[in-house]
Amino acid sequence: MCPMAGTPELMTETWTSTFATPIAARLNAQATGANLTAPDVVALMALCAFESVAREGLSDWCSVFEGKEWGMYEYWSDLEKYYNRG
């Protein structure tokens, strides 16, 4: 419980604003009026996995995001797991 380790919220929110803000801007440019935020992007990326499992096949949501964006989301997930579970 090192006080210098940071918190999952601080670490994931910082990375969310870094990687997901440009994605939200790209999606908002393509879907006028959507007004997506960086946290919305993270939720939509998670939706890909959940819907893929539920449908037992790749969700259409997955194709909304580019390959490099999935790598950035993977890092977000790594941060969340590291700072929540160690």
N, C-alpha and C positions, 0 to 999 in steps of 0.2 A: 504494500500500500504506500509506495513512495509518492510523496506529494509533488515531486518533480516529473512524474510519469505522464501527467496530463489526464484528461477525461475522455471517454468515448465521444461525448457530445462536442467538446472543443475540437478534437482532432477530425471527426467526420464532418462537422459543419464547415471547418476551414477548407477541407479538401472538396466538399460539395460545392462551395462557392467558386473554387478554382476550376474544377473540371466540368461542372454541370451548367454553369452560367452561359458559356458559349453554345452548348447544346440547346439550352432553352431558347436562346436567341435564334438559332437556326430553325428550330421547330416553330417558333412564333412567326418567323418570316414566311414559313410555308403554310401555316394555318392561322390566317388572320383572325384575331379575336380570341385566340386560345389563352393568351396571357399566362403561359406556363412559367413557373419559377424553377430555380435549381433543385429544391426539394421535390418538386413534382417530377422532374427528370429521374431522380433516384427511384421514386415510387413506380414510374412507368417502366424503368429498366427491371425492377423486381417483378413487375407484372409479367414480363416475358417468361421468367422461370416458372412462376406459379401457374400461368395459363398453359404453358407447355406441358407441365406435369398433369394438370387437370384434363387436358385434351389428349394426352398421350401422343403428342406430336408438336412440332415447332409452332409457336404462336406467331401470328402476323406481327405482333408488336416488336418482335425481335429484329425485324428488317428495318424498323424505323431508325435504328442506331447503327453507326459505322463500326468497323472492326476495332479501330484505335480507341473508340469510345468505350467499348466493352472492356478493354484493358484498363482504362481509367476507373471504370465501375468496379472491376475486380480489386483494384487497389483500395477503393473506398470500403469494400467488403472486408478486405484484410485488416484495415484500420479498425473497423467496427469490432471485429472478432478479437483482435489483439488487445484493444483497450477495454473490452468488456469481459474477456475470459482469460487473457494473459497468455 
